[in-house]
Amino acid sequence: MSELILSTNGDLHGLNLVLLENALLRVAILPQLGGKIWQITYKPLAADLLWHNPSVPPALHPLHACYDDLWAGGWDELFPNDEATEFLGHQLPDHGELWTGNFTAEPFREPDSVGIRLSFVTPVTRFLVERTIRLRAGQACLHIDYRFTNQGAASMPFLWKLHPAFAVGPSHRIDLPPMIIVREPAFEGTLAGAPLEFPWPHAPLPTGSIDLRQVPDAASGALHFFYGVGSDQGWCALTNQATGLAAGLRYDPAVFPTCWLFATHGGWQGLNVAVLEPATGYPFQLDKMVAANRAPWLAPGESLETSVLFTTQTGLQSVSAITASGQFLPGVS
């Protein structure tokens, strides 16, 4: 029997659930919720990698719903904005137009892979968003290909941000490439008092330095939000040091020149989750991003295409890089 499994008749809270599976990974996708990747399970350890909100089940929501109140978890995508705003005559919804979108889904099976092709036209800005999620036999990684095409009548700036929410505990460590951390003054959290900019990974606070690589206990009340900038490497990773299992993203730093982190360990709504967020720019206010010349633009008919690799590997305590093939290089400290 083939190790590749494709199931399209699953149901989760009344929503269609598509499953992609090989010997190492099981991937659950909800096309009706923005093509959300609901869960990625590393099968040899029965480890569910993505976080789910214990109080908010996945459900259909209208376009201009409040994201924070309805965040169920999993892996969302934000486009063309984060904070709700009126911009260039568009009323852009909270956390963008994708997470509430009902994507057209075309599951497929090939000799060495199973996958799903997802597409959606954003109702406000008229972008065609296409995403192909593919799981190959024998690989502990997920291949995702993207294409965004401006079908509107005018050029449009945008923020596009990956938003995988990871289940974490105090045994987890976050690794990023060498970069500069830029704090968001409007969302200081428990990093208040640190400089607005400092090198990753140590946050200098009046009470002492904090190593941002180490995930604090949920009882700590910690709340971190910042932008990582200035790196020419496109990867981010999270390692469970108790099991040795690492998960991470490999991406094109020319497309995603910054990686944000939103992490609450009891400090926001009592939740414990870390979101590693490769993004096309910063800050979270689109008008400020455009004013600082940090937003990409697409002209009418123009497309952006790129690929992202989600990958896993065991036998690690830390990560110093992720190669183009998805291999993790171990860290030294």
N, C-alpha and C positions, 0 to 999 in steps of 0.2 A: 504493500500500500504506500502511496506517495506520502511524504511528510508534509506536503502542502495542502492546506485546507482553506476553502473559501465558503463562507456561510452568509447568506443574504436574508434569511428568514428569522433572525433573532428579534427579540422585543425587550425593550427596557423602558419601563414606565409609559408604555403605549407608544414608544418611538421605535422606528426601524433601526436595528443594530446589525452592522456588517462586521464579520469577523475574518481576519486574515491570520493564518497560523502556519508556522513551520516547526521544526523540532525544538527550536530555542525560544521563539517569541510568539505570543498571542497578542493581537492588536484589535481593539474594539473601536468602531467608528460610528458616529451618529450623524448621517448626512443632513437630517432636518435641522440640526443645531449648528449651522455654520460649517458642517463637515468636521465637527469636533472629534479629535482622537480622545475617546473616553478613557481608555486604559491601555497600557503596554505592560505585559507580564513577562518576566524572564522565567521561563518554565522550569529549568533545572533547579532553581531555588524557590519556585512558587512565589516570586517577589513581584508584587504590584508596584510599579514605579510612579504612577501619577496619583495625585491627591484628589480626593472627593470631599466636598463640603458635607459634613455629617447632618447638617440641618436643611440643606437645599437640594432637592432632587433635580435631575435634568428635566427641562420642560420647554415647551414652545413659548416664546415671548414676542411682543410687538417691537417694531423697529426702534422706537425711542424709549425703551425700557431702561431702568437704572441698573447698570451692570453689577455694582457692588452688592446690591440687595439680592441679586438673583444668581450670583456666581456659584455654579455647581461644581466647578473644578475641571480636571482633564486638561487637554491642550487646545486652547482657542487661538485664533489669529485676529489681530487688530489692524483695521484698514478702513478709511484713510486718516484716522485720527485716534487720539486717546480721549482727552477731555472733550465733552460735548461743547460744540461751538457753532456760531454762524460765521462762515468763511466763504468769500467769493460768491456770495449769494446762495450758498448751500447751508441748510440746517443739518449739521452733522451730528449723528446720535452719539450717546455715551459709549465709549470704547468701540466706535466705528460701526460699519454696516454689515460685517460678516457674521458676528456671533449669533444674531437672530435670523440669519438667512437660511432658507430651505434650499439646499444644494441639489442639483440634478446629479444622480449617482449612476455610474456605469461600471459595475464590478467586472473583472476580467481574469481569465486564467491563461497562462502561457506555459510552455514546457518547463521553465525553470523558475517561475514566479507566479504569485497571485497578487491582485491589487484592485484598486478602485480609482476611477477617474471622476473627479468632482468639478462642477462648474456652477457659476452663479453670476448674475449681473447685478451690481449694486444699485439699489433703487434711487439713490440720491445723486451720486456722482457718475453713474453709468460706466463703470469699469467691468469688463468681463474678467472674472477671476477663475483661473483653471489650476487645478492641483491634482497630480497623480501620485498616489501613495502605493508603494510596491514593496513586497516582502519576497526575497529570493530564498531558494532552498539552501539550507546549511549556513545561513548568515544570521548573526545576532545583531542585525542592524536593519533599519527601515530607510528606504530611499524615497525622497519626496521631491518632485519636480513641480515648479511653479511657473505660471505665465499670467501677468497682469496686462490688460490691453485697455487703453483709454478709448471708449466708444462715445464719449461726449463731444461737445462742439468746441471746447476750449481746453487749453493746457491747464493741468491741475497739479499742485504740489500735494505730497502725501507723507504720512507716517505709515510704515508697515512694520509690525512687530510680532514675532513669535511669542507665544504665551503658554509654554508648558508649565503646569503646576506640579511640583514634585512633593511626594510624601517624604517627610524628613523627621529625624530625631537626633539626639545628641551624639549618636555614633556617626553622623554624616559630616562630610567635609566638602566644601565648595572650592573648586579650582578654576581660575581664570588666567589668561596670559598676562604678562606684565602690562600694566595700563595705569592710567590716572583715574581715580574715583572723583566724580563730581557730585556733590550732594545737591538735593533739590530743596531750596530754602522754604518752599511752600509745604514740605512734607518731611520735617526733620526727624520724627520718630525718636528713637533712643540714641541717634548719632548727633543730637543737638550738642553743640559745644566743640565738635570737631571742625577743623578747617573746611572751607567749602571745596577745596581740592587737596588731595593727598595721594601718594602712591598706594596701589593695591599691594598687600592685603591688610596692612595695619592701620586702624583708625585711631589717631591720637586724640584722646579725650582728657578733660581736666582731671578726671579720676584715674587715668592710666590708659594704656594702649589696649585696643581690642583687636584680636586676630579674627578678621571677617571670614576666614576660611572655615572656622569651626562653627557648626550649627549649635546654638545654645539650646538648653532645655526649654520645653514649652512653658514651664513655670517662671521663666526669667522675665516674661513680659517684653521681650525684645521686639523691636520694629525697625527694619532697615529698608531704605529705599534710596537708590543712587543710580547714576549712569557711569559705566566704565568706558573710557574713551582713550584714543591715542595708540591703539594696538594695531599692528598689521597682521595679526594672527586671528583666524576665524574659528574659534572653538570655545566651549564652556563645558564644565563637567561637575558631577556630583558623585561622591563615593561613599558607600556604606562601609566604614572601616571595620565593623563587626563581622560582615560577611565577605568583604573584599570585592563586592559588586559595584562597578562604576557604570554610570550612564552619562551620555553627553551628546552635544550637537557639534557638528562640523559644518561650516558655512563659509560663503565668500565674504571676506571683510570689505571688499569694494562695494558690495550691496548692503551689508550690515556693518557699518563702521563703529557701532557702539553696542555694548551689551548692558542692559539694565538688570538690576536685581530688586525685586520686591520680596521681602521675607518677613513674615510675622510669626513670632514664637510666643503666642499668648498676648501680644501687644495690640492686635487689631481684631475686634470681635471675638477674642478668645481663640483664634484659629492658629494652627501650626502648619505652615506651608512655605516653601521657597519657590519662587517663579524666576527662572533664568530666561532673559528676554532679549535675544539679538534683535536689533532695531536699526532702521534706516536713518535715524537721527534722534535728536533730543533738543529741548526738554519735552515734557508731555503736553504742553500747550502748542497747538499747531501754528498759531500766529507767531509765537516767539521763535519757533523752529525756523519758520520761513524768514523772519526778520534777521536771524543770525546766519542765514544762508546755509542751513544744515538740512534742508528738505530736498529730496529729489523731485523732479517734475516729469510728467509724461505729456507729450503733445497729442492732439487728436490722432487716433490710428496708431500711435506708438505703443510698443510693448516692452515690458521688463520680464526677462526669463532668468531663472536661477535654480539651483538644486541645493537641498539641505539633507544631511545624513544624520539620523538619530542612531546611536550605536551604544552597545553594552560590552563589558568585558569583566571577567573575574580575576582574582589574584592580585588586587591592587589595594593600596592604602592612600594613594594620592595620584594626581595626574599632572604631567608637565606639558603635554601636547596631545592632539588627536590628528593622525595622519589622514591624507585624502582617502585612503581605503577604509578608514574607520578604526584603525588600531590605536589604542591608548599607549602613550609612553609614560612610564611611572615617574612620579615626582621624587625629589631627593630629600624633602623635609615636610 
